Amino acid sequence: MPGPILEARGLHKHFGHLHVLKGVDLLVQERELVFVIGPSGSGKSTLLRCLNRLEEPSAGSITVDGIDLLDRRTDINKARQRIGMVFQSFNLYPHMTALGNVALALRKVQGRGRAEAEARAREALDRVHLADRAGHYPGQLSGGQQQRVAIARAIALEPRVMLFDEPTSALDPELVGGVLAAMRELRESGMTMVVVSHEMGFARAAADRVIFMDGGRIVEQGPPAAIFGAPQEERTRAFIGQIERNHA
Ligand SMILES: Nc1ncnc2c1ncn2[C@@H]1O[C@H](COP(=O)(O)OP(=O)(O)OP(=O)(O)O)[C@@H](O)[C@H]1O
């Protein structure tokens, strides 16, 4: 049985007087896909951002692949290479091709030479089925394709875990499927993933575990069938009920 690849314990985050994370424990096993749901403002994004130290947790511990992320002696830039992140906005350089964007990450972050960076970038683009778009600029790609380039940029660095923060929220509905398919394939290739998203269909179909957060705490967690089909906590029931009414 593979062990936890990511282990966060007792995470708290304050923004001034605002107490956003109130003691979150999250263990993610290797190859697991954990899907985080919860109302707006419940702390989902903040949790993800703490997990790769885009935000500094106020208290708690985080280890990724055995590395203590909060230890002052840890080289955070090196540690971050083990954690890929995909955001709602794709953040591609508009003046660089898809290949250039992915290769740049390999050159800057990993110090690879141009030829090797480009070869690896091509492989990563191929994994999201964009090998034939390598020479296109972001402006020549759809939003869904741009997001897949962003995914390629992250996986090219060979992370041990990938964090997705609402990866399809900025996309037109017809483009969502392609990005979710790329995520699904990534999951099938054995990637460990933590996903914050409103795509409940994806959660039902692809998640190993669904976590419901409210008010900065994990209220309930379990397999998708249990969380969506038979939630135990009143707050989870109310949230799931609301989503279902919205989609009715
Ligand atoms: N940098 C920041 N400075 C101050 N407050 C912040 C900051 N980032 C987040 N917050 C606050 O923390 C709370 C939780 O925000 P967060 O984005 O984590 O929630 P969320 O569950 O991801 O919500 P949503 O689904 O709307 O994205 C909110 O009240 C938000 O305003």
The ligand as a Gaussian input file, in Angstrom:
#p B3LYP/6-31G(d) Opt

LIG

0 1
 N       -5.196000      37.218000       0.305000
 C       -6.292000      37.347000       1.050000
 N       -6.434000      38.380000       1.893000
 C       -7.526000      38.514000       2.664000
 N       -8.568000      37.653000       2.668000
 C       -8.489000      36.598000       1.844000
 C       -7.365000      36.398000       0.989000
 N       -7.573000      35.250000       0.295000
 C       -8.765000      34.783000       0.675000
 N       -9.322000      35.589000       1.620000
 C      -10.614000      35.381000       2.289000
 O      -10.620000      34.065000       2.814000
 C      -11.907000      33.481000       2.717000
 C      -11.801000      32.162000       2.004000
 O      -11.431000      32.378000       0.652000
 P      -11.146000      31.194000      -0.355000
 O      -10.852000      31.820000      -1.676000
 O      -10.160000      30.265000       0.214000
 O      -12.567000      30.474000      -0.412000
 P      -13.121000      29.438000      -1.428000
 O      -13.781000      28.387000      -0.630000
 O      -12.049000      29.008000      -2.370000
 O      -14.222000      30.276000      -2.201000
 P      -14.673000      30.297000      -3.751000
 O      -15.413000      29.016000      -3.992000
 O      -15.571000      31.489000      -3.830000
 O      -13.428000      30.435000      -4.563000
 C      -12.790000      34.495000       2.012000
 O      -13.500000      35.208000       2.997000
 C      -11.793000      35.396000       1.317000
 O      -12.301000      36.694000       1.163000

